[in-house]
Amino acid sequence: MSVRARWLLLGIAAVILVVHTFAYNFVTDDAYISFVYSRNLAEHGELTFNLGQYVEGYTNFLWTVLLAGFMKLGIEPEVSCRVLALVCSLVTLWLVTRIMDRALGRPSAWSAVPSLLLACSSGFACWTSGGLETQLFTMLVVVALDGVTSAVDSPRAILRTGVALALSAMTRPEGLLVAAVFGTVHLATIIGRKRLALVDLAGAALFLVVWAPWFYWRYRYYGYPFPNTYYVKASGPWSSPRLEHEMLNNGTYYLWVWLKQTKLVFVAPLALLGMVVGRVRTPRFALALALILLAGVYVPYTISVGGDFMGLHRFVMPLFVVAALAVTLGLEWLVGVITPSASPRIAACVLLVGGFAASQVLLTRESIRWGNFANDRGIDTPAFLIVYTEDRAAIGRAMAGCFRDDDFSIVGGAGAQPYFARMRGIDVFGLVSERIAHEEPRMRARAGHTKFASDRLLAEYDPTFVFSCYAIGGKPNPASPPSLPCGGFWKARGYEQATMFVPELRQQGKYYTFLVKKTRKLECPGRVL
């Protein structure tokens, strides 16, 4: 009965996740940065943002290459990214159930509880959508977690762990931290058994065989040991000493919001109990140790980089799995100590999942509510991320036929607008600019936006268009065009304002004003000024 109940609950979790994900059903602006790289790889064989400029402005190599492969097959990344992420999330639900089976020592209805919690989670559903590599990375981490817990009884399982960890490190830079954690867990289990077999060395060797050639290639291709985004977000001097402290405060606040919105703050004792209960040198012990170390590494790492600017916690998605497993293990043990009867166990599960689901329904509704655009100490809501991306995509589509091959643009967001307009350029935050990443100081304590290029540096690019200096609003008066606070610098250097009518704009108005070189003599359908 327990086995059938487990499969039934897992099926229910899968249905809940699909429905929950479609409540979001969006692609965020940052995803389109990868899409530009994917398109250039598929169409030109170059993994670049601007053809001929080798700057690693992405941190998700495996995801970007997968999307490029689907583009070669004629499948647009806006479609493939959502399907791939959903498949990865569903696989994660299944893997988490397997891990629970192993930790409990038997198939059980309890095993499906973490999957139900993940399916109900607003953050897990949101970033199953969104278009980013989040769920591919999470799935690979969970594959490795499944392998390292299974290796306690089945040594050959460490082979798939090595491969999964290598692929995770090729998907997100944090994959190396996860590899260190799971390597430590495996060492703890084999040292306790006084066993160092050839298969253990083979697991490490497989990691290096997959990861090292890729790392060597990307170092030769781009010229730096870390992605350009690392130098933008986490390196360089601060323009003011207070900013470093503010960044740490923002990272701490980011984690606090995660604890509140996931309600983990209320069940933290259960999670702690679930991570410490388990006999030494058993799969449950290996799992508990992995959860403890993964949380112990992820928490300070997240604080140190200031968290993330996107709401619902995509940056700590592996911790969603840690929490779901730990809370379930803790509750299962506690109820088992109190009573062997089945009824209290069922009631405890229903109370846990039902209460969490109710809270997440409210969170999901609020997170995508139209008008919920204000950020929370630099953390943007999904509602804002959605409308921001849709508006930039509308601008890109409206101007797609207006660019020449030698045009060069400065943009704010390097995502949807350049993707749909097929334009060359860089962003003011430096994600796709080597010079901004390496020459500018960190001047903002907002995750992902710590650097902002000076007008002096941007002018050295001799851009045709300056889209980072813009205004969106209602129909302008020709006698009194919109004022651009940053316009004086550029107008003194031969630029003029131009205004486009973009009927698809939703958030602030239908008229988009930016700067363009006077000598360009821009003629573009929809231009009104």
N, C-alpha and C positions, 0 to 999 in steps of 0.2 A: 504493500500500500504506500509506504514511504517513497519508494522509487517512482511510482506512478504520480504521486502527489508532487514530487520534485519536478518531474517533466512538465506537469500541468502548470505549476507555478512559474517555471522557466518560460513556457509558452506565453503565459499571461504577461510576464515581464517584457518579453519581446514586443508584444502588441502595444503595451503601454508606451514603450520607448518610441516606437514608430509614430504613434499618434502624438506623443509629447514633442518629438522632434519637428513634426510638421506644424506645430504651433509657432515655431520660430521660422524655419524654412527661409534662410537668408544666406547671403555671402557677404562677408565683411570686407572693408576696403583693403586691409593688409593682404588678404588672400589674392587679390588681383596683382600684387607685386610678383608673387610666384607665378601667376598665370602669364605675365609678360615674359618671364624667363622660360617658362614651358613652351610658349609659342615660338620664341626665338630658337629654342633647341629643336622643336619639331619642324620649323620651316627653314632654318638656316644652319642648323648644327652647332649653334653657339649658345652656351649657357650664360647669357648676358642680358642686361636690361637694355642697354644701348649697344647695337652691333659694333664690335670692335673695341669696346671698353670693358675690360675684364675686372669687374667689381662684384664681389660676392654679397649682394644685397638681400640675401635670404638666409634662413637658418633651418631649412627643411629640405635638404637635397633629395632624399628618397621620395618624398611627396611630390616635389616639383618634377622629378624625372618620370614618376608614374603618370602624372597628368599630361606630360609631354607625349608619353606613349599612347594615351587615349586620344590625344589630339591628332596624332598620326593616323589613327583609325577613323578620324572624322567626328569624334565625340568632344563637344565643347567642355572646357573645364568647369563651367558653372554647373553642368550636369554631373560630370564624373566625380567632382569633389564631394558632392552630397551623397551620391550612391556609395562611393568608397568609404566615406566616414561612417555611414549607417551600417555597412557590412562590418567594419572594424568594431563598432560599438556592440553589435549583436554577437560577434565572436567573443568579445570581452565578457559579456554576460554569461556565455556558455563556459568560458575558461574559469571565471570566478566560481561558478557552481562546481566545476571539477576540483578546484583548489579546496573548497569547503568539504567536499566528499573526502578528500585525502586527509584534511586536518581532523575531521570527525572520526575517521577510520571506517566510514560506511556511507553509502548513499542515504540521504535523509532529506525530508522536506525542509529542514533548516538550511540546507545547502543553497536553496533558491532565494533565501531572504536577502542576501547582499545584492543579487541581481535585481530584485524588486526595488530595493532602495535606490540603486543606480538609475533604473528606468524612471522612477518618480522624480529624481533629482532635476531641478531646473537647470543647473549648470551642466550636468552631463548631457541633457537633451539639447541645450542651446549650442554646445560646441560639438555635438554630433552634426549639427548644421554649422553654419559659419564659414565653411570652405577652407579651413586651415587643417594643418597636420595633426591636430590635437589628439584625435581618436586613433590614428595610426600609431602614434607614439605610445599612447596608453595601452593599446592592444599588445604592442611588442614588449612593453614592460611586464604586462600580465602573462604573456607567453613565457618570458624569462622567469617570472615568479612561480609559475606552474612547474617549470623545469627544475628550479632549484629546490622546491619542496618535494617533488617527485624523486629527485636524485638521492634522497635519504634512503629509499628502498630500492630504487632502480637507477644505478649509477650512470647508465647510458643517457639518461634524461639530461645530463649536464651538457651534452652535445648541442641539443636544440637551444639550451640556455645561452651558450656561447654565440650561436648564430643570431638569436633574437637580440642579444645585447649589442652586437655589432650593428645590426640594422637599426636599432633604436638610436645609437650614437650617430648614425648617418641621417636620422630623421630630426633629432633635436640635440643641441650640444649637451643638455643635461643627461643624455644617455651615458656619457662617461661616468658621471656620478652614480648612476644606477648600477653600472657595471662594477664599480668599486664596492658598492653595498652588497650586491649579490655574490661577488667573489669572496667577500669577507664571510658572508653567511655560509657559503659552501665550505670554506676552509674550517669554520667552526664545527661543521658536522663531520668532516672527514678526519680532523685532528682528534675529535672525541672518540672516533672508532679506530684510530691508529691505522688509517688506510689512505694511501696515496697511490692510486692506481693509474695505469696508462690512460684510462678514459678521462680522468680528471685533467691531466695535462692536455689531452686532445681537445677538451672543452675550451681551455684558454687559447690553444693554438688555433682553433676554428675562429674565435673572436678576432685574433690578429690577422689571420688569412683573409677574412672578409673586410675588416676595418682598415688595416694598415695600407694596403694598396690604394684604397680610396683616399685616405688622408694624404698620401704622397702625391696622388694625382691632383687633388684640389690645391695643395700647397704650390705645386708647379704651375697650375692653371691661373691661380689668382695672386700668388706671390706673398701671402700672409698665412701664418699658422691658424688664425681664427677668422671667422666670417667678418665682413665689414660691419655688420650689425653689432658685433661685440665692441668694436672700437667706438661706435656711436653711443652705445648704451652703458658701457661699463669700464671705459678707460679714459685717460686724460685727466688733467687737473681741473678742479672745481674753480669757478670764477669767484666764489665766496665760500669761506670755511663752513658757514652755517648750512649750506646746501647738502653737504654729506650727511649731517645729522638729520636734516629734514627728510632726506631720501630713506634713511633707516626708519624714521617714524612712519613714513608712507607705507613701507613694506610691512611693518608691524600692523598698521591699520588694515591693510589689504587682507592679512590673515585673520584679523579679528572679524572683519565683515564676512569672510568665508565661514568662520565658526558660527556666527549668528544666523546667516542665511541658510546654512545647512542644518541648523539646530544641533550641531555637534556639541555646542557649549552645554546643552542640557544632558547629554548622554556621555560626556567625556569619561566619567568613572567606568561606564561599561566598556568603552573603547580601551581604556588602560587595563582593565581586567582581562579583556580578550587578548591583549598583547603580552601578558605575562603568564597566563595559564598554559601549561603544557609540559609533558615529561621531556627531559633532555634526550636529544638524538632521536626524535620522532618527527614526522612531517609537520605536526602542529608546532613543535618547538622551532623548526626551521622557518615556518611561516611567521610565527610571532617575532622571531629575531629579525626577519626581513622587514616586517612592518615597522618595528621599532627603529631600525637603522635608516629605513627609507624616510620615515618622518623626521628622524634626527638630522638627516642631511638636507632634506627639502626645505624645512622650516627656516634655518639660518640662511640658506641660499636665496630663498624668496625674499626674505627681509633685506639682504644685502643689495639686491638689485631693485628694491623699491616696489616689489610686486608687479602689477601690470595695469595698463590703462583701460583694458577691456573688462566689462562687468561679467559677473558669474564665473570668475575664477578659472579660466581655461589654463592659466599658467601652472596651477597646482592640481591638474586633473588626476595624476596618479594618486594623490592624497585622497581623492574621492573613493578610490578602490580600497586604500588602506583603511579609511574610516568605516566603510560598509562591512568589510571583513572583520575588523576589530570589534565593532559594536555587536555584530551578530555572534561572534565567538564568545564575547563577554556575557551576552544575554543567555545564550544556550547553556553556558556553564552555570550561571547563577540560578536559572530556573531548575536545572537538573539537580542542584544541591538542595533547593528548597523542597521540590516534590518530584517523584517519578511519574506522576499522572500526566496523561496526554492533554487533558483539557486546559490546564494552566499554561502549558507550552503554546498551544494554539492561540490562546487569549493574548499571551505576551507578544507573539508574532503579529497578530492582527493589530494590537495596540501600537506597536512600533511602526509598522509599515503604514497603517491607516493614518496615524497622527502625522507622520512625516509627509505622506502624500497630500494631506489637506494643506499643510503649510506651503508645499511647493506649488500647488495649484494657485494659491494666492500670489506667490512670488512670480510665477510665470506670467500671470495676467498683468501684474504691475510692471514687470520688466519690459514688456512689449507694448504697454499702453501708449497710444498716441499722445504726444505732449510731454511724456516723461523723458525729457532731453537733458535735464541738468545733471552735471557730473557730481560725484561724491568724492571730494578731495582728489580729483584727477581721475577717478574711475568712471568711465562712460557707461551708460545704460545700453542694453541691447536695442532699445527703441531708438536711441540716438545713432548707434552704429548702423542700424538698418537705413534710416532716412539719410544719413550722411553719405553712405555708399550709393544709394539710389540716386541722390542728387548729383553726385560726381559722375556716375555712369551716364546720367541724362546729358550733362555738359559734354562728356566725351563723345557720345553719339551725335549730338548736335553739331560738333565741330570736326567730325571725322574726315570730312572731305576738304577741310580748309588748310591743311598743312602741306608744306613742301618738304622734300627730302633733306634740305639743309637747314630747316627750322630747328631751333633748340629752345626748350622751355624750362622754366623754374616752377615747380609745383609745391603745394603743401603736402597733400597725401599723394604718394607715388603709386596708388593702386588703380581704382576704376577709371579715373579720368584719362591717364595715359594709355590704359589698356584698350578702351573703346575708341579713343581718338587715334591710336597707333602713332603716338608722337614720341620723339626723342626728348630726353630731359633728365633732370635730377630733382630731388626733393630737398627742401630747406633743412630737414632734420638729418640729412646725410646718409640715409639708408643705402642709397645707390651712388653715393659720391665719396670717392676715396679721400679727396681733399678735406671735405667737411669732417669726415670721421677722424682724420689724423691731425688736422691743423687747428680745429676749433676747440675751445674749452667747454666743459660741461657747465651750463648756465641755468638749468632748470632741474628741479627735483621731482620731475614727473617721469615715471617709467616709460622707456621707449622714446622719450622726447627731451632728453637731457641736453642735446646740442641743437643749436639753431644758427644757421650760417649768417654771417654779417653781410650787409649789402655790398661792402667792398669786395669780399670774396666772390659773391654771386655775380657781380659785374664783370669779373675777370673771365667768366664763361661766355660773355657777350651773347646773352640769350635773345632770341627773337620775341618770345612771350614771357611775361612774368605773371603767372597765375597764382603765386603765393601772396600777392598783393591784390586783393579783390574785395568786392562787395556784392551781396545778393539782396534784392529787395523788390519793391513795387516799381511800376513804370516811371522812368526818370524824366525829369524836365530838361529838355535840351539846353535851356538857358541856365540851369543849375544842376550839372551832372553830379553823380554820387562822389562824395569826398573819400579819397583813399589816404589814410594817414601816412602810409609808406610811399605815396606817389611822388612826393617832391624830389627825392633822390633820383628816381628813374626819369622823371620828366626833364630834369636838368641834363640828362644824358641822351636825350633824343627819343623818349618814349611818349606815347599818348594813351589816353584811356579809350577803351572800346567797350561797348555794351551789346550783349546778345539777348534776344528773347528766346528763352528755353521753356516751352510750355509744360514739360514734364517735371519741373522743379516743384517741390512740395513744402519744404520747411519754412523758408523765409520770403519767398517771392519768386517771380518768373523771370526776372531780369538779372543778368550776370555781367558784372563790370570787371575788367582786368586791364593789364598794360601790354602794349605791343609797340615795337619799333615803328616810328613814323615812316621810315624808308621802306618798310614791308608793304605798305599800302594794302592792308588787309581787306579782302573782299570775301565775305562769308555769308551764306544764307542765314537769315535770322538776325544779322547785325542791324541795330537800330540807331546807334550813335558811334 
